Amino acid sequence: MLAYTERHGYFGPEATTEDLTDDGLKAFFKKQTVYGSLLPAVITEVSEQSATARLRSGEDITLDWDNISWAKAYKGPNRMGAAPKQAADILTVGDMVRVVPGEEENTWHLTQVPHVQGALVALSPKDGALNALVGGFNFVHNKFNRATQALRQPGSNFKPFIYASALEQGFTPATTINDAPVVLNDNDLEASWRPENYSKKFYGPTRLREALYRSRNLVSIRILRSIGIDTATDYLTGFGFDKTRIPQNLSLSLGSADVTPLELVTGYAGLANQGYKVAPYFINRMENAAGKTLYQAQPATVCPGCEYSEPSTSIPSNIEAIDLTTVQEAATASGEDTDKLQLSGSKISQLPIAAQIMEPQAAYMIYDIMQDVITHGTGRRALSLKRSDIAGKTGTTNDQKDAWFSGFNKDVVATAWVGFDQPSTLGRREFGGSAALPIWIDFMEVALADSPDEAVNKPDGIISRRIDPETGLLAYPGQENAVFEIFPADKVPTEVATGPGQAAGGESQTDDIF
């Protein structure tokens, strides 16, 4: 938030005081609030390219030019004043400003309380355990919890769910959809809706994979129109989204539903855990003063191939899933009836088993496609994490009113949001990838420190083939620009792309996809 606010210019002093005596400053500081690391300071002297300020502790500090020269005057979200040439262009004796420790030792940096707000939520995709939840810039400054209470449009951050639904309906990552102008008449929308890509350009037939990582709006609309709004709505409710806040028109494909960051990250958990529904929870257990457990959470937990069994007296209650033979041996040793343990799975779980909401093949394909958002698309800044297992999606709403990034690996899923409480533009150069993604990166750098960088398991029935990147058809022999793509075994293209000097083939696989 501080980086964002400094990119857009200096608001000026929060307050001013004329009484710079020791007693006067003490009285003045008693009326000021400390917000986190942002300390109030009063300017007591201004030199050519530095200033002296008094902290509420009584300490005098120096603000050097490197730490104040950023402060061009704020003129609006898209405009700033001229670059300052001297400290007097920024500061005046008696100004009350905010300072934080500088990057170098024993230095101080001029900053300000942001007007913009943000939220971050992270949880375990295995069982929904909350790892982090931040509802705003500072609780003392504003107690509204944006992570759990703010209903905002997710924009393109919502597209992965529409694409995942399409994969369940027979689309593949190589299916081509036309990225071309469209005019739509819908009673729930404007009389004539002419959606566009952000670039204002159209790119023609585009593979589904590329359309998602490049966030092509027209492709998303055509995909939703093909699978049907009712089908998509039913699919979305499986991830926990409130049906009453899902619009029943094609704007849904561009993320016009109202969601909280907590709801969105919970949905993303289903993309991260290979297609299972988990619910967020805050409290793992409660103990009394003697250490006795009074409450133990029993969250629905991802456990493929498991069967659920009520906890028995001989089996520790904190065991999530163990081999069936181990359970039987423990029960036999304690004299318990083993008949109730004769379950069909190879493992049993002492915790409720998370419901499967995606087919394994579709779950694997959407995870794989969303990795390209980071390697080739709008999330490239996350390459700084130097991991091969992360995936995600940016999101930016109309007029840059909301900026999002949601991403994950198999162990952690996190969503970051940036916007104003009263929706207004963040600025024409602010997007999910510039405003929200840096928050996600800073968090995940720590959150994933102990998470091994390893690929997710490929389910049965997924195969890889070389294809023509322009048509999505099988590559012709010797095609130099061919790329590998993954398919369900029963959805591999049968037609081969036309090579140089060859006659055109038969029907295109995209004839029925508008």
C-alpha positions, -999 to +999 in steps of 0.1 A: +000+000+000+029+024+007+045+016-026+012+023-044+006+056-026+041+068-033+037+060-070+008+084-072+023+114-054+023+133-021-009+144-004+008+170+017+009+173+055-017+156+077-018+185+100+003+216+110+013+232+142+029+266+150+040+258+185+074+241+181+084+243+218+091+211+236+058+214+256+039+224+225+051+194+205+044+170+234+008+183+236+005+181+198+017+145+196-007+133+223-035+140+197-018+119+170-022+082+163+005+058+153-005+034+125+018+004+125+053+015+116+041+050+103+053+074+130+040+110+132+068+136+129+068+174+129+092+192+105+113+216+126+139+227+100+141+227+062+174+229+044+181+229+006+177+191+001+170+177+035+148+184+065+149+179+103+119+164+121+109+157+157+094+123+166+069+120+195+097+103+215+115+136+214+142+123+190+153+146+162+158+129+128+170+138+094+151+132+061+177+132+033+169+139-003+169+102-014+140+097+011+119+127+002+125+133-035+097+109-045+071+134-032+057+150-064+024+166-056-007+143-059-031+157-086-053+127-091-049+089-098-034+097-132-015+129-126+012+143-104+029+177-101+065+185-112+095+168-097+106+187-066+140+204-068+145+213-032+131+202+002+110+234+005+090+223-026+077+194-004+080+204+033+074+234+055+083+240+091+054+229+113+041+202+089+030+169+106+041+141+083+046+103+085+080+086+085+092+050+085+127+036+089+147+039+056+163+011+037+197+022+049+206+020+086+199+052+107+178+068+079+142+078+078+118+078+048+089+102+042+057+084+036+019+089+041-012+070+052-026+055+020-061+063+009-062+030-010-069-003+008-061-039+004-067-074+017-049-107+017-062-142+026-042-174+025-053-209+034-043-246+031-059-262+000-057-295+019-084-286+045-091-249+044-071-240+075-065-202+075-028-193+073-033-155+071-061-130+069-055-093+066-085-071+062-069-037+055-039-015+057-041-009+095-068-020+120-064+011+141-069+033+111-100+015+098-116-016+113-137-027+082-125-062+073-123-062+035-111-099+034-145-111+048-169-082+043-161-064+011-181-076-019-162-067-050-161-078-087-131-101-093-127-093-130-104-117-149-095-134-116-128-153-121-120-166-155-103-198-144-136-211-131-153-205-165-124-222-183-124-251-159-162-256-166-154-256-203-128-283-198-154-304-180-177-299-210-153-313-236-130-283-244-093-289-243-063-266-238-059-267-276-095-259-286-095-227-307-121-200-301-124-169-322-112-137-306-132-113-327-156-084-322-191-093-310-222-073-304-246-088-278-282-079-270-292-090-235-321-078-215-300-079-183-272-058-199-271-026-220-293-026-251-262-033-271-231-046-254-198-044-273-172-060-251-135-055-259-101-068-249-081-044-228-057-038-257-086-028-280-073-054-305-086-087-317-065-117-324-086-142-343-087-180-336-069-185-302-062-216-283-080-219-249-047-221-231-033-189-246-067-171-242-065-176-204-030-167-198-033-136-220-068-129-205-087-125-238-122-112-230-139-121-262-128-157-260-141-159-224-175-146-235-177-171-264-167-199-240-195-190-216-220-187-244-210-221-256-213-240-223-243-221-211-249-197-182-270-223-163-242-249-166-216-224-155-237-212-125-242-248-113-205-254-116-196-222-097-219-230-068-199-263-064-169-241-055-189-223-028-199-191-046-233-177-037-257-183-065-277-151-056-246-130-065-238-147-098-252-126-127-273-146-151-258-130-182-226-131-203-208-105-182-202-134-157-174-145-181-155-113-173-159-116-135-190-094-127-201-116-098-198-101-063-174-119-040-153-114-010-115-122-010-122-150+014-148-165-009-125-162-039-095-178-022-118-207-010-128-212-046-092-212-058-084-239-032-104-262-054-081-254-083-051-259-062-060-292-046-069-310-078-106-305-075-119-308-040-142-286-019-128-273+014-142-247+037-121-221+056-118-224+093-099-204+120-097-225+151-079-258+151-084-268+187-091-254+222-074-265+254-080-257+290-054-246+315-045-282+322-038-289+285-070-310+280-084-306+245-119-292+247-125-288+210-108-303+180-117-291+145-129-318+121-125-301+087-134-318+054-099-328+042-086-338+008-077-375+009-080-391-026-089-428-024-098-426+013-129-439+032-141-421+063-143-439+096-154-425+130-124-421+153-119-451+175-105-452+210-073-469+199-065-446+171-051-411+179-078-385+170-052-362+153-044-388+126-058-376+093-054-406+071-035-438+076-032-472+059-061-495+064-038-523+076-023-500+103-058-492+116-068-529+116-036-538+135-043-511+161-079-522+165-069-559+168-043-551+195-069-533+216-096-560+211-119-539+190-142-552+163-124-550+130-154-556+108-163-520+109-129-512+094-133-534+063-136-505+039-131-507+002-104-480+000-067-486+007-068-458+033-093-446+058-096-410+072-104-400+107-115-366+093-145-359+070-134-363+034-136-333+011-161-337-017-148-339-053-160-310-074-139-314-105-129-343-126-092-351-121-083-345-157-099-311-158-083-301-125-049-311-138-054-292-171-065-259-155-036-261-130-012-266-159-028-237-180-026-213-150+011-220-146+015-203-180+000-171-165+032-169-146+056-182-172+042-164-202+013-142-192+002-113-169+017-129-137+054-129-149+065-109-119+061-141-098+090-156-117+111-138-090+101-166-067+121-190-088+095-219-085+081-242-111+050-253-092+031-220-088+000-210-108-024-182-106-044-154-124-045-116-124-077-097-123-085-060-131-120-046-133-134-018-154-116+015-150-090-002-128-113-001-098-101-034-084-068-052-087-065-089-079-040-117-079-049-153-068-023-180-069-012-213-054+009-244-052-003-277-037+004-264-001-007-227+000-034-207-019-036-169-015-056-140-028-046-104-027-069-074-035-063-037-039-089-010-043-107+020-027-135+014-002-157+037-023-149+022-058-129+046-080-100+041-104-066+031-091-051+047-121-047+038-157-013+021-151-025+000-122-035-036-128-036-069-109-001-076-120+012-042-107-009-035-076-019-069-062+007-094-074+036-077-055+016-083-023+011-120-032+048-124-040+060-109-008+037-132+012+044-164-008+081-159-006+078-166+031+048-189+031+064-213+006+098-214+022+093-249+036+071-262+007+091-284-017+090-273-054+074-303-069+050-310-097+014-321-090+006-357-098-007-363-133-040-383-133-046-413-155-059-406-189-038-374-196-014-376-225+008-351-243+009-345-281+028-321-304+004-296-320+003-267-344+001-236-322-020-217-347-048-243-352-045-266-322-044-296-346-018-323-345+015-310-358+025-320-393+057-341-397+088-320-392+069-289-380+095-267-363+072-244-343+052-273-329+044-272-292+035-299-267-001-299-253-019-321-229-052-338-236-076-363-221-069-395-240-104-394-256-100-357-267-068-358-287-073-342-321-074-366-350-068-340-377-032-330-387-024-294-395-017-285-431+020-282-437+038-261-464+028-273-499+001-296-486-036-295-495-060-283-468-074-310-446-109-318-437-133-302-412-117-280-386-122-290-350-134-255-343-164-254-367-189-256-339-171-232-316-181-196-321 
